């Protein structure tokens, strides 16, 4: 541990909240796995090196392989005498360049990165220019087709509110309830980059990517903009395809 990051005073157990950004291109998602490099593994290794303690972090959301983040939140308990304002500098000094801690703060003992969250915001980017833009190929899904943005926005409006989003959940999830509330679903098209920003009180497995694939089908004219029957079907086969992971960014977690 670099002693320059330490301060005077005795150790005490603290609940530390971190906000971090990462490029998920080279990782098999957030959650720690055997025989695969993950964000959680790299973060916990860095924390152990700085604090000289093994910890297990809790994340606001477990992003999949290839998914990125600008505002992922984690918390962990540690005996620390490092001032919170120095923790990002300490961790970033030992983290890979594609994982960056942007803030740290001490939070109450009952704070939980996932269960304390009020809502999460995800953004999906579609590059629908004729040819892929090389500098954003890892962060935008190249889909070189003309899209009817008005129909897509109408479709998005039918998904707002508290609804059963079972249709928009991939298999492999064991959640007790598939009811979620979408507070905002905004589509902006600029310079042939279409951004789909979704805020909800929670998300089902692959929900944003399936919604994106479904909206793209609407934009192509292959599906009607009223998605109410799709929701009511409560069957994954009624929705569109699952958009690729690399266009998705976990933008923010609200508490």
C-alpha contacts under 8 A as a table, 3 or more apart, distances in Angstrom:
res1	aa1	res2	aa2	distance
1	X	49	X	6.13
1	X	50	X	5.08
1	X	51	X	7.14
1	X	52	X	7.14
2	X	5	X	5.99
2	X	6	X	7.77
2	X	50	X	7.30
2	X	90	X	7.96
3	X	6	X	5.41
5	X	82	X	6.34
5	X	86	X	6.55
5	X	87	X	7.73
5	X	90	X	6.29
6	X	81	X	6.33
6	X	82	X	4.91
6	X	83	X	7.49
7	X	81	X	6.04
7	X	82	X	5.73
7	X	83	X	6.88
8	X	81	X	7.17
9	X	81	X	6.50
10	X	81	X	6.56
11	X	79	X	5.53
11	X	80	X	5.38
11	X	81	X	5.31
12	X	78	X	7.83
12	X	79	X	4.92
12	X	80	X	5.87
12	X	81	X	7.14
13	X	77	X	6.43
13	X	78	X	5.21
13	X	79	X	4.15
13	X	80	X	6.42
14	X	77	X	5.48
14	X	78	X	5.52
14	X	79	X	6.16
14	X	80	X	6.68
14	X	106	X	6.57
14	X	107	X	7.77
14	X	109	X	7.51
15	X	75	X	6.63
15	X	76	X	5.63
15	X	77	X	4.53
15	X	78	X	6.73
15	X	106	X	5.72
15	X	107	X	5.60
15	X	108	X	6.52
15	X	109	X	5.71
15	X	111	X	7.71
16	X	75	X	5.33
16	X	76	X	5.46
16	X	77	X	6.22
16	X	78	X	7.50
16	X	104	X	6.78
16	X	105	X	5.76
16	X	106	X	4.66
16	X	107	X	6.03
17	X	73	X	6.94
17	X	74	X	5.72
17	X	75	X	4.32
17	X	76	X	6.86
17	X	104	X	5.59
17	X	105	X	5.35
17	X	106	X	6.14
17	X	107	X	6.41
17	X	113	X	7.58
18	X	73	X	5.62
18	X	74	X	5.31
18	X	75	X	6.10
18	X	101	X	6.74
18	X	102	X	7.54
18	X	103	X	5.73
18	X	104	X	4.55
18	X	105	X	6.75
19	X	71	X	5.88
19	X	72	X	5.62
19	X	73	X	4.56
19	X	74	X	6.62
19	X	101	X	5.91
19	X	102	X	5.62
19	X	103	X	5.24
19	X	104	X	6.52
20	X	69	X	7.43
20	X	70	X	6.52
20	X	71	X	5.70
20	X	72	X	5.29
20	X	73	X	6.36
20	X	99	X	7.17
20	X	100	X	5.56
20	X	101	X	4.23
20	X	102	X	5.33
20	X	103	X	7.15
21	X	68	X	7.61
21	X	69	X	4.97
21	X	70	X	4.18
21	X	71	X	5.76
21	X	72	X	6.34
21	X	99	X	5.96
21	X	100	X	5.30
21	X	101	X	6.42
21	X	102	X	7.05
22	X	68	X	5.73
22	X	69	X	5.21
22	X	70	X	6.55
22	X	98	X	5.43
22	X	99	X	4.37
22	X	100	X	6.21
23	X	26	X	7.55
23	X	66	X	7.86
23	X	67	X	7.51
23	X	68	X	4.96
23	X	69	X	6.77
23	X	98	X	5.32
23	X	99	X	6.68
24	X	27	X	5.29
24	X	28	X	7.69
24	X	29	X	6.80
24	X	39	X	7.86
24	X	65	X	6.62
24	X	66	X	4.55
24	X	67	X	5.06
24	X	68	X	4.63
24	X	69	X	7.56
24	X	98	X	7.89
24	X	246	X	7.79
25	X	65	X	7.48
25	X	66	X	4.63
25	X	67	X	7.09
25	X	68	X	7.46
25	X	138	X	6.92
25	X	246	X	7.17
26	X	66	X	6.97
27	X	30	X	7.61
27	X	36	X	7.80
27	X	37	X	5.64
27	X	38	X	5.06
27	X	39	X	6.59
27	X	65	X	5.91
27	X	66	X	6.38
28	X	36	X	6.29
28	X	37	X	5.98
28	X	38	X	5.23
28	X	39	X	7.88
28	X	64	X	6.84
28	X	65	X	4.15
28	X	66	X	6.77
29	X	38	X	5.55
29	X	39	X	6.54
29	X	62	X	7.17
29	X	63	X	5.45
29	X	64	X	4.19
29	X	65	X	3.70
29	X	66	X	6.40
29	X	67	X	6.87
30	X	38	X	5.35
30	X	39	X	4.63
30	X	40	X	5.37
30	X	62	X	5.37
30	X	63	X	5.30
30	X	64	X	6.49
30	X	65	X	7.38
31	X	38	X	6.29
31	X	39	X	6.91
31	X	40	X	5.59
31	X	41	X	7.73
31	X	62	X	5.89
31	X	63	X	7.58
32	X	36	X	7.92
32	X	37	X	7.62
32	X	38	X	5.64
32	X	39	X	7.36
32	X	40	X	5.43
32	X	41	X	5.50
33	X	36	X	5.68
33	X	37	X	7.26
33	X	38	X	6.97
37	X	41	X	6.80
37	X	42	X	7.67
38	X	41	X	5.30
38	X	42	X	6.52
39	X	42	X	5.31
39	X	43	X	6.10
39	X	99	X	7.65
40	X	43	X	5.09
40	X	44	X	5.98
40	X	57	X	7.38
41	X	44	X	5.31
41	X	45	X	6.14
42	X	45	X	5.16
42	X	46	X	6.27
42	X	95	X	6.93
42	X	96	X	7.72
43	X	46	X	5.13
43	X	47	X	6.22
43	X	95	X	6.99
44	X	47	X	5.01
44	X	48	X	6.05
44	X	54	X	7.43
44	X	55	X	6.44
44	X	56	X	6.67
44	X	57	X	6.99
45	X	48	X	5.15
45	X	49	X	6.23
46	X	49	X	5.10
46	X	50	X	6.27
46	X	91	X	5.98
46	X	94	X	5.87
46	X	95	X	5.93
47	X	50	X	5.22
47	X	51	X	5.87
47	X	52	X	7.64
47	X	53	X	7.47
47	X	54	X	7.58
47	X	55	X	7.33
47	X	91	X	6.62
48	X	51	X	5.36
48	X	52	X	4.97
48	X	53	X	4.78
48	X	54	X	5.03
48	X	55	X	6.73
49	X	52	X	5.28
49	X	53	X	7.38
49	X	94	X	7.98
50	X	90	X	6.76
50	X	91	X	6.76
51	X	78	X	7.72
51	X	79	X	7.70
51	X	80	X	6.84
53	X	78	X	7.43
55	X	76	X	6.87
55	X	77	X	7.15
55	X	78	X	7.08
56	X	76	X	6.45
57	X	74	X	6.14
57	X	75	X	5.64
57	X	76	X	4.84
58	X	74	X	5.24
58	X	75	X	5.38
58	X	76	X	6.42
58	X	112	X	7.39
58	X	113	X	6.20
58	X	114	X	7.34
59	X	62	X	6.61
59	X	72	X	7.40
59	X	73	X	5.85
59	X	74	X	4.27
59	X	75	X	6.76
59	X	113	X	5.56
59	X	114	X	6.08
60	X	72	X	6.65
60	X	73	X	5.43
60	X	74	X	6.07
60	X	113	X	4.67
60	X	114	X	3.94
60	X	115	X	7.67
60	X	117	X	7.28
60	X	253	X	7.34
61	X	72	X	7.39
61	X	73	X	7.97
61	X	114	X	6.60
63	X	67	X	5.94
63	X	68	X	7.57
63	X	250	X	7.76
64	X	67	X	5.55
64	X	245	X	7.26
65	X	245	X	7.04
66	X	245	X	5.46
66	X	246	X	5.11
67	X	245	X	5.28
67	X	246	X	5.29
67	X	247	X	7.23
67	X	248	X	5.47
67	X	249	X	6.08
67	X	250	X	7.74
68	X	139	X	7.90
68	X	246	X	7.16
68	X	248	X	6.28
68	X	249	X	4.63
68	X	250	X	6.27
69	X	72	X	5.77
69	X	249	X	4.92
69	X	250	X	4.40
69	X	251	X	5.93
70	X	249	X	6.86
70	X	250	X	6.08
70	X	251	X	4.99
70	X	252	X	6.89
71	X	250	X	6.22
71	X	251	X	4.98
71	X	252	X	4.44
71	X	253	X	6.49
72	X	250	X	6.44
72	X	251	X	7.27
72	X	252	X	6.56
72	X	253	X	6.83
73	X	113	X	6.14
73	X	253	X	6.89
74	X	113	X	5.36
75	X	111	X	7.98
75	X	112	X	6.77
75	X	113	X	5.74
82	X	86	X	6.68
82	X	87	X	6.61
83	X	86	X	5.50
83	X	87	X	6.67
84	X	87	X	5.20
84	X	88	X	7.82
84	X	104	X	5.62
84	X	105	X	5.45
84	X	106	X	6.86
85	X	88	X	6.91
85	X	103	X	7.56
85	X	104	X	6.54
85	X	105	X	7.45
86	X	89	X	5.42
86	X	90	X	6.24
87	X	90	X	5.01
87	X	91	X	6.08
87	X	103	X	7.97
87	X	104	X	6.38
88	X	91	X	5.26
88	X	92	X	5.87
88	X	100	X	7.95
88	X	101	X	5.23
88	X	102	X	6.21
88	X	103	X	5.97
88	X	104	X	6.37
89	X	92	X	5.22
89	X	93	X	6.17
89	X	101	X	7.99
90	X	93	X	5.37
90	X	94	X	7.23
91	X	94	X	5.57
91	X	95	X	6.05
91	X	101	X	7.02
92	X	95	X	4.99
92	X	96	X	7.68
92	X	97	X	7.95
92	X	99	X	7.79
92	X	100	X	5.92
92	X	101	X	6.32
95	X	99	X	6.34
95	X	100	X	7.21
96	X	99	X	5.71
96	X	100	X	7.94
97	X	100	X	6.96
101	X	104	X	7.69
107	X	111	X	6.35
108	X	111	X	5.52
111	X	116	X	6.15
112	X	115	X	5.42
112	X	116	X	5.17
112	X	117	X	7.81
113	X	116	X	5.91
113	X	117	X	6.49
114	X	117	X	5.60
116	X	255	X	6.43
117	X	120	X	7.39
117	X	201	X	7.92
117	X	253	X	6.61
117	X	254	X	5.82
117	X	255	X	4.72
118	X	201	X	5.92
118	X	253	X	7.75
118	X	254	X	5.59
118	X	255	X	5.03
119	X	199	X	6.57
119	X	200	X	5.36
119	X	201	X	4.15
119	X	202	X	6.36
119	X	253	X	6.08
119	X	254	X	5.22
119	X	255	X	7.07
120	X	199	X	5.57
120	X	200	X	5.76
120	X	201	X	6.33
120	X	202	X	6.61
120	X	250	X	7.87
120	X	251	X	7.80
120	X	252	X	5.83
120	X	253	X	4.45
120	X	254	X	6.02
121	X	197	X	6.99
121	X	198	X	5.62
121	X	199	X	4.35
121	X	200	X	6.77
121	X	250	X	6.40
121	X	251	X	5.45
121	X	252	X	5.05
121	X	253	X	6.25
122	X	197	X	5.77
122	X	198	X	5.39
122	X	199	X	6.55
122	X	208	X	7.55
122	X	248	X	7.06
122	X	249	X	5.72
122	X	250	X	4.61
122	X	251	X	5.15
122	X	252	X	7.05
123	X	195	X	6.60
123	X	196	X	5.56
123	X	197	X	4.34
123	X	198	X	6.37
123	X	248	X	5.85
123	X	249	X	5.24
123	X	250	X	6.53
123	X	251	X	6.32
124	X	140	X	7.58
124	X	195	X	5.60
124	X	196	X	5.05
124	X	197	X	6.40
124	X	208	X	7.87
124	X	209	X	7.83
124	X	212	X	7.52
124	X	247	X	5.31
124	X	248	X	4.49
124	X	249	X	6.30
125	X	139	X	7.13
125	X	140	X	4.89
125	X	141	X	6.42
125	X	193	X	6.63
125	X	194	X	5.69
125	X	195	X	4.52
125	X	196	X	6.43
125	X	247	X	5.18
125	X	248	X	6.70
126	X	140	X	5.18
126	X	141	X	4.74
126	X	142	X	6.01
126	X	143	X	6.54
126	X	193	X	5.65
126	X	194	X	4.98
126	X	195	X	6.33
126	X	247	X	6.75
127	X	132	X	6.87
127	X	133	X	7.60
127	X	140	X	5.65
127	X	141	X	5.65
127	X	142	X	4.62
127	X	143	X	5.94
127	X	144	X	7.15
127	X	192	X	6.02
127	X	193	X	4.72
127	X	194	X	6.44
128	X	131	X	7.97
128	X	132	X	7.85
128	X	142	X	5.81
128	X	143	X	4.75
128	X	144	X	4.26
128	X	145	X	5.86
128	X	146	X	7.27
128	X	192	X	5.36
128	X	193	X	6.26
128	X	194	X	7.33
129	X	132	X	6.49
129	X	133	X	7.88
129	X	142	X	7.57
129	X	143	X	7.49
129	X	144	X	5.32
129	X	145	X	7.56
129	X	192	X	5.29
129	X	193	X	7.54
130	X	144	X	4.96
130	X	145	X	7.43
131	X	142	X	7.90
131	X	144	X	6.90
132	X	137	X	6.74
132	X	142	X	5.76
132	X	144	X	7.96
133	X	136	X	5.72
133	X	137	X	6.16
134	X	137	X	5.24
135	X	138	X	7.77
136	X	139	X	5.22
136	X	140	X	5.83
137	X	140	X	5.65
137	X	141	X	7.14
137	X	142	X	7.40
138	X	141	X	7.96
138	X	246	X	5.85
138	X	247	X	7.29
139	X	246	X	5.37
139	X	247	X	4.84
139	X	248	X	7.19
140	X	246	X	6.50
140	X	247	X	4.29
140	X	248	X	7.73
141	X	243	X	7.81
141	X	244	X	6.79
141	X	246	X	6.84
141	X	247	X	5.09
145	X	220	X	7.65
146	X	219	X	7.81
146	X	220	X	7.11
147	X	216	X	7.45
147	X	219	X	4.52
147	X	220	X	5.54
148	X	151	X	5.59
148	X	152	X	6.43
148	X	218	X	7.62
148	X	219	X	4.50
148	X	220	X	6.65
148	X	221	X	7.48
149	X	152	X	4.96
149	X	153	X	6.12
149	X	187	X	7.91
149	X	189	X	7.81
149	X	219	X	6.22
150	X	153	X	5.18
150	X	154	X	6.31
151	X	154	X	5.04
151	X	155	X	6.16
151	X	218	X	6.57
151	X	219	X	6.29
151	X	225	X	5.65
152	X	155	X	5.00
152	X	156	X	6.13
152	X	187	X	7.98
152	X	215	X	5.65
152	X	216	X	7.38
152	X	218	X	5.83
152	X	219	X	5.48
152	X	225	X	6.56
153	X	156	X	4.96
153	X	157	X	6.33
153	X	186	X	7.55
153	X	187	X	6.54
154	X	157	X	5.22
154	X	158	X	6.84
154	X	225	X	5.95
154	X	226	X	7.33
155	X	158	X	5.40
155	X	159	X	7.13
155	X	215	X	6.92
155	X	218	X	7.41
155	X	224	X	7.89
155	X	225	X	4.32
155	X	226	X	5.51
155	X	227	X	6.05
156	X	159	X	5.44
156	X	160	X	7.07
156	X	185	X	6.19
156	X	186	X	7.62
156	X	215	X	7.38
157	X	160	X	5.49
157	X	185	X	7.30
158	X	226	X	6.36
158	X	227	X	6.07
158	X	228	X	6.49
159	X	163	X	7.67
159	X	182	X	7.08
159	X	227	X	7.22
159	X	228	X	7.73
160	X	163	X	7.98
160	X	181	X	7.22
160	X	182	X	5.10
160	X	183	X	6.25
160	X	184	X	6.70
160	X	185	X	7.10
161	X	181	X	5.07
161	X	182	X	5.13
161	X	183	X	6.14
162	X	179	X	6.78
162	X	180	X	5.55
162	X	181	X	3.95
162	X	182	X	6.46
163	X	179	X	5.43
163	X	180	X	5.81
163	X	181	X	6.28
163	X	231	X	7.95
164	X	167	X	7.96
164	X	178	X	5.51
164	X	179	X	4.14
164	X	180	X	6.37
164	X	231	X	6.92
164	X	234	X	7.70
165	X	168	X	5.34
165	X	169	X	6.86
165	X	178	X	5.69
165	X	179	X	5.93
165	X	180	X	6.67
165	X	204	X	7.78
165	X	231	X	6.31
165	X	234	X	7.30
166	X	169	X	5.38
166	X	178	X	5.38
166	X	179	X	7.56
166	X	231	X	7.43
166	X	234	X	5.17
166	X	235	X	6.66
166	X	236	X	7.12
167	X	230	X	6.91
167	X	231	X	5.89
167	X	232	X	8.00
167	X	233	X	6.81
167	X	234	X	4.56
167	X	235	X	4.61
167	X	236	X	4.35
167	X	237	X	7.41
167	X	238	X	6.68
167	X	239	X	6.31
168	X	204	X	7.55
168	X	206	X	7.47
168	X	207	X	5.15
168	X	210	X	5.73
168	X	211	X	6.48
168	X	231	X	7.96
168	X	236	X	6.06
168	X	239	X	6.57
169	X	173	X	7.94
169	X	204	X	5.56
169	X	205	X	5.33
169	X	206	X	5.98
169	X	207	X	5.29
169	X	210	X	7.43
169	X	236	X	6.57
170	X	173	X	7.19
170	X	204	X	7.91
170	X	205	X	5.63
170	X	206	X	5.83
170	X	207	X	7.33
170	X	236	X	6.92
171	X	205	X	7.77
172	X	205	X	7.94
173	X	204	X	7.91
173	X	205	X	6.42
175	X	178	X	6.84
178	X	204	X	7.04
180	X	200	X	7.10
180	X	201	X	6.45
180	X	202	X	6.11
180	X	203	X	7.00
181	X	200	X	5.47
181	X	201	X	5.66
181	X	202	X	7.30
182	X	185	X	7.16
182	X	198	X	7.20
182	X	199	X	5.88
182	X	200	X	4.19
182	X	201	X	6.76
183	X	198	X	7.77
183	X	199	X	5.57
183	X	200	X	5.42
183	X	201	X	7.71
184	X	197	X	7.64
184	X	198	X	5.66
184	X	199	X	5.14
184	X	200	X	7.11
185	X	196	X	7.01
185	X	197	X	5.64
185	X	198	X	4.52
185	X	199	X	6.56
186	X	195	X	7.93
186	X	196	X	5.75
186	X	197	X	5.20
186	X	198	X	6.61
187	X	194	X	6.87
187	X	195	X	5.68
187	X	196	X	4.69
187	X	197	X	6.53
188	X	194	X	5.67
188	X	195	X	5.34
188	X	196	X	6.80
189	X	192	X	6.28
189	X	193	X	5.60
189	X	194	X	4.28
189	X	195	X	6.42
190	X	193	X	5.31
190	X	194	X	6.47
196	X	212	X	7.47
198	X	208	X	7.56
200	X	203	X	6.83
203	X	206	X	7.91
203	X	207	X	6.06
203	X	208	X	7.49
204	X	207	X	5.10
206	X	209	X	5.35
206	X	210	X	6.10
206	X	242	X	7.37
207	X	210	X	5.24
207	X	211	X	6.09
208	X	211	X	5.11
208	X	212	X	6.08
209	X	212	X	4.98
209	X	213	X	6.23
209	X	242	X	5.16
209	X	243	X	4.84
209	X	244	X	7.06
209	X	245	X	7.32
209	X	248	X	7.60
210	X	213	X	5.06
210	X	214	X	6.14
210	X	239	X	7.17
210	X	240	X	6.24
210	X	241	X	5.89
210	X	242	X	4.37
210	X	243	X	6.26
211	X	214	X	5.06
211	X	215	X	6.11
211	X	239	X	7.77
211	X	240	X	7.34
211	X	242	X	7.75
212	X	215	X	5.13
212	X	216	X	6.18
212	X	242	X	7.35
212	X	243	X	6.23
213	X	216	X	5.13
213	X	217	X	6.42
213	X	240	X	5.15
213	X	241	X	4.84
213	X	242	X	5.36
213	X	243	X	5.12
214	X	217	X	5.14
214	X	218	X	6.49
214	X	239	X	5.86
214	X	240	X	4.01
214	X	241	X	6.39
215	X	218	X	4.95
215	X	219	X	6.19
215	X	240	X	7.75
216	X	219	X	4.83
216	X	220	X	6.22
217	X	220	X	5.09
217	X	221	X	6.39
217	X	222	X	5.27
217	X	223	X	5.71
217	X	240	X	6.72
218	X	221	X	5.12
218	X	222	X	5.72
218	X	223	X	4.63
218	X	224	X	6.04
218	X	225	X	5.92
219	X	222	X	7.56
219	X	223	X	7.98
220	X	223	X	7.70
221	X	224	X	7.16
224	X	227	X	7.15
226	X	229	X	7.39
227	X	230	X	5.08
227	X	231	X	6.41
228	X	231	X	5.17
228	X	232	X	6.20
229	X	232	X	4.94
229	X	233	X	6.09
230	X	233	X	5.26
230	X	234	X	7.24
230	X	235	X	8.00
230	X	238	X	5.61
230	X	239	X	6.21
231	X	234	X	5.82
233	X	238	X	6.57
234	X	238	X	7.79
235	X	238	X	5.68
235	X	239	X	7.71
236	X	239	X	5.79
237	X	240	X	7.52
243	X	247	X	7.89
244	X	247	X	6.43
244	X	248	X	7.98
245	X	248	X	5.72
